Amino acid sequence: MNRIAIYQKLPFLLKNLLASYHGFILRKKRSYNRDCFNIVLDERNNWSYNKYMEWQEESVRLMLLYAATKVPYYRKCWEGKDLKLAESIANWPVLEKDVVRHNPEQFISDDYDIQQLTKMHTSGTSGKPMTIYLDAYSIGLWYALYDRRIKEQNGVDPVNDAYGTFAGQLVCDKNQLHPPYWVRNAFGNQVYFSSYHLSSRTINDYVRALHQYKLKYLMGYTSSLHNIAVLAKAKGIELPLLKLVITNSEPLYEHQRKQISEAFKCPVIQTYSGCEYAFGGSEDLSRTMWLWPESGLLEVLNAEGFLIRTGKGELVATGLVNKAMPLIRYRIGDSGTIGSTECMSLEGQMLQLTTIEGRTDDLIRTPDGTLVGRLDPVFKADFLIREAQIIQEKIDFIRLKVVEENGFDESQKQELIERLKSRVGGGIQIVYEAVQSIPRGPNGKFKAVVSLVNK
């Protein structure tokens, strides 16, 4: 029996004690050097766009030279070559995720002892395991950015405000039929809820817990947070008023944002980052997604195969936070659009990530080769559905799976099909399938669009 299975069988109070101890360790790691980081971030409040970009360019140059001389994988790539060329990002190729996945230790700098690094495992959206190594400085800086840009600037107190998390940890057995479906981390002022037990049968239990712990904000998987809003509305249950809802790990579609916001009577923002600490961004209350210059340089690989700073295409990251395991021109696996104009955020002037199209391997490909993303307009907020999934099984065949709510009728079904057809074209057959639930992927994540064609 593994540790997770043992933990799930423990009494609730003992679970809470262990969760709180784990929370204490995490808080200590994430608070590393916090005062110094906050002083630096305060100084950057008034930086101009040009100053931010000049700082980033120099930081990238230094990171490239460091990687070429200190990191085994890159050192081998630059062996026998002029290192002056290594100082320009234009001379570096795109790094594929599988290369890092199969050889993570080759990306660790000579300056770090692997035994002293924090080892992170993630399945990612693709479901393939990835190992990332982080040093104390990287973790401290990342969470200083996270608390400042995501929480403080959007009106919540990262220390004193109690919050709830809905993500992929198995805090109780999947077959458990009674509450509690959560654990409390007292040191982190956090209640961690299971995403796997949310249903029309259990929604009353979840809502009672939200009220009981007097939570000020929620964060977690978009699909789980949206599910709460839909289930509570269907049952006529009043949800607590919150300061903010923060979504992560999955795209936030406008119909989901609207329903979550109406349910909790508060703003809903989305974040964009990865466990690699190589790129980061978050929305403000105006729904503008700002990229964090300190996290790294985000480039766009366009349809013509050129890497550009602004425009639409696949996203490629060069990290600046994690010096222990630098990733240079690392293909994230997402596509999106980086804004071409400099704009003022609450903290200096930064570039905007104007759209996140989604995973590059999960965009719909039409018979003429066009890739179609951002299919969220298909699902209007007033459709009586809990959730839906679009699966492209063949180049000319899509299966539309829908979890219907009471009152959903034939006219709404036909409108759903027509709205999808208008976006992917008439050359693709669409088959509608009503289902009781949609299976989650690795770590409980939900994928609204799945392409079996691109795979």
N, C-alpha and C positions, 0 to 999 in steps of 0.2 A: 504494500500500500504506500503510495507516494505522499509527500508532505501536504499537498493540497487536499487529498482525500481525508487525511487525518484531521486537518484543520476544520474541514466541513462538518465533521462529526463531534466537534467539541461543543460544550455548553456555550450559550450566547455570551455570558459574562467573560468567560475565558477567551473567546474569540475577540471580544472588544479589547481586552488587555493586550493580547498579542498584536492586534491592529494598531493600538496606540503606541506600543513599543516600536513597531515598524515605522509608524508616523514620526516618532521622535528621531529615529535615525535619518529618515528622509529629510526632515526639517533641518537637521544639523548640516547635512550635505548641501541642501539647496540655499542655505543662508551663508555659505562660505564667502568671506570677503564682501558681504553685502554693503556695508557702509561705504567702502571704497568705490564699489561699482555705482552706487547711487550718486556719489559726488561727480563721477565722470558723466553719468547720464544727465544730471542737472546742468552741467556745463554745456551740453550739446543742445539744450532747449532752444537756443537762439542761433544755432548754426544755419547758414544758408544752404541751399541745395548744392551749390558749387563746392562749398567747403566740405559738406558730407561726401560728395563724390570724389574730391581730391584725397580725403582721408581714406576712403575705401580703396581707391586705386593704389595708393602707397601700401596699404595693408595687404592687398592681394599680391603685389609685387614681392613683398617680404615673405609672404606665405609660400609663394611659388619657389623662390630660391631656397627657403627652408626645406620644403618637401623634396626638391631635387637633390639635396645634399644629405638629408637626415632620415629619409623614409626609404626602406629597402626597395619597395616596388618602383618608386619613381627614380631612385638612384640608378637602378639598372636600366631604366628607359633612357636616362640622360648620359649614361656612361660613354665617354669618348666624344661627347658633344660640347659645344661652346655653351657654358653656363650662363653667359650673358643673354642668350636666346631664351633661357628658361624663365627669365624675369618678365617676359611678355606672355600674357594669357593666350594671345593669338597663336602661339607656337605649341600649345598643348592640345592633344586630341581629346575626344569625348571618352569618358570612363564609363563602361557598362556596369550595371549593378551586379551582374553575375560574377564579374572579376573580383569584386569586393566580397561577395558572398562566399566564394570558394577559397579566398586567400586573405581573411581579415588580418591575420598577424603580420602579413607583409606590408600593411599600411600603418603600422605602429612606429612612431618616431624612435630613433636610437636614444633620445634623451629621457625616455620613460621606461620604467620597469612594469611589465605587463601585470605583475602580481599586485602592483599598487593602484591599478586602474579599475574603474567600475565597469563591469561587463553587462551590456544590455542585449537582450534578445527581443526581436520583433519579427512577426510573420509578415507585416506589411499588408497592403491591400491584395497583393498577388498571392499570398498564402505561402510564399517561399521564405524559410527562416533566414534571418540576417543577424549577424553578431557585430555590435559596435562597442568600442572601448572608449571610455571617457575619463579625463582626469578631474581632480577636485575643482580647479580653476574654471574649467568648461561648464561644469554643473552649476557652480555659483553664478557665473555670468549669465548663463541661459535663464535661470530662474529670476535673476534680477530684471532681465528684459521682460520675462513673462509676466511677473507681478506688476511691473511699471506699465507696460504697453497694453496689456489685456485687462488687468483688473483695476488698478488705481485710476487710469485715465478714463475708465468707463464707469466710475462711481462706486466701486466696492473696495472694502478694506481687506487686503490679503491676509492680515493677521487676526483681526478681531471679528470679522463677519463669518458666521457659520455657513457652510455650504455643503451641497450634496453632489456626488459624482455618479454618473451612469456610464460604465464602460465594460471591459471584457473580463474582469477578474471574477473567478468562481468563488464568491464569498459563502455560498451554501450549495448543498447538493442539488443537482438539476431536478431530481425527483421529489424534492421537499414540497409538501402540500400545504404548509402552514407558515405564517410569519414567525420570526422576522426574516425578511429576504435582504438583509443589510447588516453592516457592522459599523461601529462608531470608532473613529480615530480621534481620541480626545486631544492629543498633542497637535494635531493638524486642524482641529476645529471642523472636522469633516465627517460626513456620513457617506459610506460607500454602499451604493445600492446594486443589487444584481440586475443586469439587463435581461437575463434569461427567464425570469419568472413573471414579467409584466404580461398581464392578460385581463380580460374583462372580469374574470373571477377574483383576481388579486388586486385590482386597481384601488379598491377601498382601503386595503392595508397600506399600500404605498402612500396614498394621500394622507392618511392618519399620521404616518411617520414624518411626512413633510411638515405637517403642522406641529407635531410633538417636539421636533428638534429645533423649531424656530429658525429655519434656514433662510438666509438672505439672498443666496443666488445658487444656481445649478450650473454644472458643466458636464460635458460628456458627449457620447455618440448622438448625432443628429436624430437618427431613427428612433432611439430610445426616448429622447426628450419629446419628440413629436408624438410618439405612441402614447405617452402619458396624457398629452393634451387631447388627443382624439378619444381615448378610452374614457377620460373623465367627462368630456362633453357628452358622449353617448349615454353615460349613466346619470348625467345631471349633477355631477359632483363638483363642488366649488373648490378650486385650488388656491393655495396661499398666494398672496401678493409678494412678488420678489423685486429685487433691485435690478437683476440682470440674469439672462441665460446665455451661456457660452457654449457653442458647439465646436466639436473637433472631430478629426479622423474620417469624417464623411462630409460630402458636399451639403450645403444648406440651400434648399430650393425655396423659392419665394412663397409657395403655398404652405410649406412647413414653417417658415419664419412667421407668416401671418397667423397661423393657428396656434403656435407656441406663444407668441406675443399676446394674443387675445386671451389665452387661457391663464397666463400668469400676470397679465397687466403690466408688462415691463418690456424693455428693449431686448432684442435677440441679436447677438453678433456671432460671426464665425471666425475661426483662426486657421492658419495654414502653416504647418511645420512638420518636421520629421524627427525621428529619434537620432538621426545622424548629426543633428545640430549644425547643419550646413545651410539652412535657409529658414526664414521665419517671416511671418506677417500676421496682421490681425486687423479687424475692422474697428472703427470708432463708432460712435452713436449715430453718425450720419451714413453709416453703411459703406464707408470708403475703406478698402483694404490697403493698408500701408505695409510696404516691405521694410524689414529691419536691416539697415545697412550693416550693423555690427555682426549680423548672423552670417553674412556672406554675399557673394556676387551671384545674382540670378540672371542667366542669359536665356535667350530663346533660340532654339534650333528650328528655323522656318522650313516651309514646304520645299524650298529650293536647296536645302541642305546647308545654309549659311547660319553661323551663330551671330546673333545680333543682340543689342542691349534692350531694345524696345520693339514690340510687335507681337505677333501671334505665332504659336508653335509649341514644340516640346520644351519643357523647362529643364535647364542644366545648371547645377549649382557648384560653386567653389566656396567651401566653408572657411570661415574666419574664427569661429569660436573654439573648435576642438583641435588644438595643435598636437595633441597626442596621437590623433588618427586623422590627418588631413585628407579631405576628398576634393580632388581637382577636376572641374568640368564633369561632374558626376550626373549622369542621366537619371533624374528622379523617377520618371515613369508617368508623370502628369503632363498635361498640356494646358496652356492658358494664354493670357494676353497681359503684357506689361505695358502700363501707360507711357505715353510719349511726352507728357508734360510734367513739369515740376510743380508740386502743389504743397501747401502748408499743412502739416499735421499738427497735433498738439505738442509734438516734440521735434522741432526742427523741420526741415523740408526733405521729403522722401519721395521715392517712386511709388506708384500705385500698381497693385496687381488687379487689373480691372475685371478680369474674368478668370475663373478656374474651370476649364472645360471638363476635367476629369482624367481618369487613367487613360493613357494613350492606347492601351490594349482593350479598353472597354468603351470606345466610341463606336457608333453605328457606321458601318461602311456600306454605302449604296452600290448597286451593280455598276455604276459608272466610275466608281473609285472615290467618290466624295466621302469625307469623314464628317459625321454629324454629332455634335455635342450639345450640352445645355438643353436637354429634353424636358426640364422641369416645367416649362409652360404648358405641357400636355395636361398636367394635373392641376386643375383649378382648385382653389381653396374650398369652394362650395360643393365639390364632389363628395358624395357620401362613401368614401373609401378610407380604410385605415392606412394601407400602404400598397405599393405596386412595384413590379419589377419588369423591366423590358429585357428579354433575352433574344439576341440575334443568333439563331441556330445555324442558318445558312445565309449565303449572300442575298437570297431573295425570300427569306422566311424569318419572321419575328413572332415570338410567343409573348403575349402580354398577360402576366399573372397579376391578379387583383384580389386583395382581401376586402370584401364588400362590407359596408355597415348597413344596418336596418334602414330601409327607405331607398336604397340604391335600386334604380330601375333600368329598363331596357333603353330608354332614351339617353340616360347618362352613359351607359355602356357604349352605345353607338357614337356618342359624341367623343368619348375617350379614343375610340378607334380612329375616328375621322381626324381628330387633332394630331394623333401620332402619324397617321398617313400623310397629312399635309406637310410634315417636317421631314419624313424619310423618303417621300415620293411614292408614286403609284406602282413602281416596279417591284415592290416588296409585299408579299402576302403577310397579313397580320391575323394571328389566331388568338382569340380571347379565351382565358382560362380563369375561372373563379376558384380561389383556393382558401383554405382555412388559415394558413400562415405561410410565410416566406422564410426559408432556412437562412440563418446567419452564416457568414463565412468565418475565417479564423478570428479568434478573440471577440466573437460576437458581432463583428462588423456587418453592415448591411450595404449591399451594392444595388443601386437603383437600375443600373444598366450593365448588362453582361454580354460581351461579344465572344462567341465561340469561333467566329470567322477569323478574327485577327490573330487568335492563338494558333 
